[in-house]
Amino acid sequence: MHLHAGNIPIFSKQYDLVSIPRLILIDKEGNFVDSKMPYPYDKGFEKLLRETLGLPEKK
């Protein structure tokens, strides 16, 4: 989802948005899993995604 929050300070404050762009991981029920999701090229990205989706670790 691509969201433009613009100048909505309450949104930025509620979700601790201090920089843009920001990746936020949301589960199937719409709950925030991680509001400071690493970028896909970062080391912890795949591990966090696999844990959230219930997938086994990549070997």
Secondary structure, DSSP 8 states (H G I E B T S, - for coil): ------S-HHHHHHTT--SSS-EEEE-TTS-EEEEEE--TTSTTHHHHHHHHHT-----
